[in-house]
Amino acid sequence: MLPRSKEEILEGISDWVERLNEDCGDSIIIVEGVKDKEALMKIGVTLRIVHLNTGMSLLSLLEALKMFKRPFQNIGPFDRVIILTDWDRTGGRLAFKLKGSCRSLDLDCDLDRRQELSRLTRKWVSDVESLDSLYIDTFIPPG
């Protein structure tokens, strides 16, 4: 059953973050931009997060991650790439391209977390960078 109220959405996001942090500790999350990374950190995600806006192609970025090359020489080993692109059409296409690049490099990738978050929040937000605004709008009174 999909959540109906903002409070149910917030509870669902909190549960999602808790499960992500507990179950995926050796994973790396890939997001589109710096604001996406910041939003995930603000809502409590503790996993390593990498954004795509590095000037590198998708394949080059994933190769650098896999081989711990610059700028990822200090990233450390990981067992899976969690793709968390936005859930609009562009984000969907990007997720599909990332999945293909991961496969070509024999990297395990996870799109399930993206799909789950998309289903949970679709009524309220359509991108990763807006996740923290749900919390801000709820707990900080206007004015």
C-alpha positions in Angstrom: 0.0 0.0 0.0 1.3 3.4 -1.0 1.5 6.1 1.7 -1.2 8.8 1.5 -0.2 11.6 3.9 3.0 13.5 4.3 3.5 11.9 7.7 3.3 8.5 6.1 5.8 9.6 3.4 8.2 10.8 6.1 7.9 7.6 8.0 8.5 5.6 4.8 11.6 7.6 4.0 12.9 7.1 7.5 12.4 3.4 7.2 14.0 3.4 3.7 17.1 5.2 5.0 17.4 2.9 8.0 17.2 -0.2 5.8 19.6 1.3 3.3 22.2 2.1 6.0 21.8 -1.3 7.7 21.7 -3.6 4.6 24.0 -1.8 2.2 27.0 -0.8 4.2 29.5 -2.0 1.7 27.8 -0.3 -1.3 28.3 3.0 -3.0 25.5 5.2 -4.1 25.6 7.1 -7.4 23.5 10.2 -7.7 23.3 12.8 -10.4 24.7 15.9 -8.7 26.1 17.5 -5.5 22.7 18.6 -4.3 21.4 15.0 -4.5 24.4 13.9 -2.3 23.7 16.7 0.2 20.0 15.8 0.4 20.7 12.2 1.1 23.2 13.1 3.8 20.7 15.5 5.4 18.1 12.8 5.7 20.5 10.4 7.3 22.1 8.3 4.6 25.6 7.2 5.9 26.8 5.2 2.9 29.5 6.6 0.5 27.9 8.7 -2.2 29.4 9.7 -5.5 27.9 12.2 -7.9 28.1 12.0 -11.7 28.9 15.7 -12.3 32.7 15.1 -12.4 33.3 15.8 -16.0 33.9 12.1 -16.7 31.8 9.9 -18.9 29.7 7.3 -17.2 31.9 4.4 -18.2 35.1 6.3 -17.2 33.6 7.2 -13.8 32.6 3.6 -13.1 36.1 2.4 -14.2 37.8 4.9 -11.9 35.5 3.7 -9.1 36.2 0.1 -9.7 40.0 0.6 -10.0 40.2 3.2 -7.2 41.6 5.8 -9.6 41.4 9.5 -9.3 39.3 11.1 -8.0 38.2 7.9 -6.2 41.5 6.6 -5.0 40.4 6.8 -1.3 36.9 5.4 -1.8 37.7 1.9 -0.6 36.3 -1.5 -1.7 32.6 -1.9 -2.3 30.4 -4.8 -3.3 27.6 -3.0 -5.2 26.6 0.2 -6.9 23.2 1.6 -5.9 21.8 3.9 -8.6 19.7 6.7 -7.2 19.0 8.9 -10.2 15.9 11.1 -10.3 12.6 9.4 -11.1 11.7 11.6 -14.0 12.3 10.5 -17.7 15.8 11.8 -17.8 16.7 10.1 -14.6 15.2 6.8 -15.9 17.3 7.0 -19.0 20.4 7.7 -17.0 19.7 4.8 -14.6 19.4 2.5 -17.6 22.7 3.7 -19.0 24.4 3.3 -15.7 23.1 -0.2 -15.4 24.5 -1.1 -18.8 27.9 0.4 -17.9 27.9 -1.5 -14.6 27.2 -4.7 -16.4 30.0 -4.1 -19.0 32.4 -3.6 -16.1 31.1 -6.6 -14.1 29.9 -4.4 -11.3 26.8 -5.5 -9.3 24.2 -2.7 -9.4 21.0 -2.1 -7.6 18.0 -0.2 -9.1 15.5 -1.6 -6.5 16.3 1.1 -3.9 15.6 3.8 -6.6 12.3 2.2 -7.6 11.2 1.9 -4.0 12.0 5.5 -3.2 10.3 6.6 -6.4 7.1 4.7 -5.5 7.2 6.1 -2.0 7.7 9.8 -2.8 6.3 10.2 -6.3 3.3 12.2 -5.1 5.5 14.8 -3.3 8.9 15.0 -5.1 10.4 13.8 -8.4 14.1 14.1 -7.6 16.6 13.2 -5.0 17.6 16.7 -4.2 14.1 17.5 -3.0 13.9 14.7 -0.4 15.3 16.9 2.4 12.8 19.6 1.6 10.0 17.3 2.8 11.6 17.3 6.3 12.4 21.0 6.3 8.8 21.9 5.2 7.4 19.6 7.9 9.5 20.5 10.9 10.4 24.2 10.3 7.4 26.5 10.5 7.1 29.1 7.7 8.2 32.7 8.3 
